[in-house]
Amino acid sequence: MGVITGLLFAFEFICLFLALDVTTVSRASILFYSMPVWLALVAHFLLPGERLTGPRIVGLALAMGGVGLAMLDRSGGEASLLGDALALTATLGWAAIALCLRLSPLSSIPPITQLIWQLAISGPIILMVAPLFGPATRNVEPWHYGSLAFQAIAVASLGYLAWFQLLKIYRASAVASFSFLSPVLAVVMGWALLDERIGFQVWVALALVAAGVFLINRR
C-alpha cells in the first residue's frame, strides 16, 4: 500500500504542476483545494462515523456549485479547460491518498514512515518525467532557491508530517477542511504578487466552496 500512495503522490503533483502551466494560480487553487468535498463524499460510503448528514449534503452541493462556477469563469484570460481538468484530477489523487491512509495498515505506522514511502516512490518518478514537460530550468533566480528550500522543509517535511498525524487522530473530512485556507491565501497572493485579475465570479465561487466546506464539517 505504501507503493500505491507513492504512485498517487507522484500522479497528484504531476497533474498539479501541469495545471499551473495553463491556468492561473487562483483558479487552480480553488479547484485543487476542493479536495475536502470529494473526500467527504467518498468517506460517507467507506469510512465509519463520517456519514453525510443534511447540512453536510447542502454543504457538498454548495461547494460543488462553487467549483463549477470557477470553471465557467474566463475573466482572467489565462484559464483553460485543460488546466481545470488537471487541477481537479490532482485533487482526486490527493483525496485517494487520504483514504488509503485511513483504510489500510498504513494508518497504524508513524507519520514519518508514511511520508518516506510517498517521497521515496514519487521522487524518482517525478524526476524521470520532468524532462518531458519542458526545459530543466526556467530562468532560475535566487528567490527560486529560497522557494525550493521552503517547499522541502516547511511543506514536504513538516507540513505533511502534521497532516498525516492529524489523519491518525481526527475525522478525515474534518482535517481536510482546514486545507481550504490555502486557496484563500492563493487567490490573494496571486492578485498581490502575480498581478492576476480576479473576476467577481471567482470570488463568488470561493465563497460558495468555503460555505460548503464549513457545512460539511458541522457536527
N, C-alpha and C positions, 0 to 999 in steps of 0.2 A: 504493500500500500504506500510505502514511502516513495517508491519509484513513480507511482501514479500521481501523487501530489507534486512531485518534482516536475513531471511532464506537464501537468496542469499549470504549474507556476510559470514555466517557460512559455507555454501557449498563451497564457493571460498577458504577459508582458510584451510578447511579440505583437499581439493584436493591438495593445495599447500604444506601443511606440509607433506602429504604422498609422494608427488613427490620428495621432498628434501631428503627423506629416501632412495630413489632408483636411483637417478641420481645426477649429480654434480650441484653445485650452479650456475656455469656459464651457463650450458645448460638450467636449469630450469628458470634462469633469462631471457635469450634470448626469450624463448618461452612464459613465463608469461607476459613479457613487450612488447609483440607484440600486446597487447590489443588495441592500437590506430588504428591498421589496421582493426581489426574486428569491432570496433566501427564506423570507417569511412564508412565501407561497409554497415552496418545496418542503420546508420544515413542518408545515401543517400536516403533511401526509407521512413524513418519515421520522420526525423527532417527537418523542413523547413529551407532553407538557407544553408544547408550542403550537397548539391549535389556534386557528384564526377565529376570533370572536366577532360580533357585529361591528364594533368600532375598528377592529383591525381590517376587516374586509373593506369598510369605507376608506380607510387609510390606503389600502392597496389600490383601490380604484383611483383615488386622488393622485397618488404617486405615479401610477402608470399613465394617467392623463397628462401629468406634467412632463414625463419622458416623451410622450407623443407630441406634445406642444413644442418642446425643444427641438425635436427632429424636423418639424414643419417650418421653423423659423430660418430664414436665409438672409437676415439683415446684416450679418457680419461680413458677408462677401467671400469668406474663405471656407464655408461649410460644404460638405458633400455627403451624399447618402452612404458612400463607401466608408467614410470616416465614422459616421454614426453607427453603421453596422459593425465595424471593427470595435468601437468602444463598447457596444452592447455585448458583443461576443466575449470581450475581455472580462466584463463584469460577471458573465455567466461562469467563466472559468474560475474567478475568484470565489463565487458562491459555492462552486463544486468543491473547492479546496476546503472551505469551512465545513461542508457536510462530511467530507472524508475524515476530517479530524475528529468529528463528533461520533461518527458511526463505526469507525474502525478501531483496531487495537492501538492506533497512534494516540488515541485520547488518553491513554494511560502512561505514555512516556513523557519525559521532561520537554518543555518548550524548546530548549536549546537543541535537542535531538531532532525535533520536528523541523526546525529551521535548517539544520545541517543537511538533512535529507533533501529539502527543497532546493537549497543553494548548490549542493553537490551535483544534482541532476540537471538543474536548469542552467547553471553557469556555462558548462561546455556547449550545451545546445545553442544558447543564445550567441555565444562567440562564433560558432560554426556557421550559423545562418546570417549573421550580421553583414558579411560582405555581399550578400545577395540583394541588400536593400539600400545600396548607396556607398559612397566613399567611407573609408575607415574613420576619417576625421572630417569635421565640417567647421573650418575657420575657428579652431580652438583658441580661446583666450584664457587669461589667468583665472577669471571667475568661474570658468567651467570646471577647473580642478577643485575649487572650493565646493562647488555644487556636487561633484562626484564624491568628495570626501563626506559631505553631509548625507548623501544618499547611502553610502556604505555604512556609516556609523549610526546615524540617527534613525534612518528608515529601515534598511535591510537588516540591521542588527538589533538595536534597542527597540525600535517600533514594532517589529514583527515578534520579538520575544514577548513583549507586553500583550500583543494581540493574541498569541497562542495561549498565554497564561490565562487571560480573561475567558477564552473559549472553553477552558477546562472547568471554569467555576460558574459562569453565568449562562443564561439562555443565549443561543447563537444569534437570534434575531435582535435581542436587546443590545448585545455587544456591537453588532453590525450597525445599529442606528447611529452610534457616535461617529462613524465614518462620514456621516453627512456634513460634518464640519468642514471637510476637505473641499467640496465644490463651492461652498460659500466663500471660503478664502481664495479659491482658484478664480472664481468669477471676478472678485475684487482685484486680485493681483494681476489677472490678465488685462483688466482695464487700466490699472495703475502703472504696470511695468512694461506691458507689451503693446499698449495703445490699441487694444481690441475694442471694437464697437459692440456694446451690449444692448441689443434691442429690448423693447418693453416686453415682448413675448417671452424672451429668455428669462427675464426677472419673474414673470408670472409662473413660468414652468418651475423655476427654482422654489417659489413659494408653495406651489402645489406638492412638489416632492417632499419638501420639509414638513408640511402638514400631514402628508400621508405617512411618513416615517414616524412622526410623533404618535399618530393614532395606532399604528401597527404595534408600537411598544407600550401602549397603555395597558395596565393590568385590569 
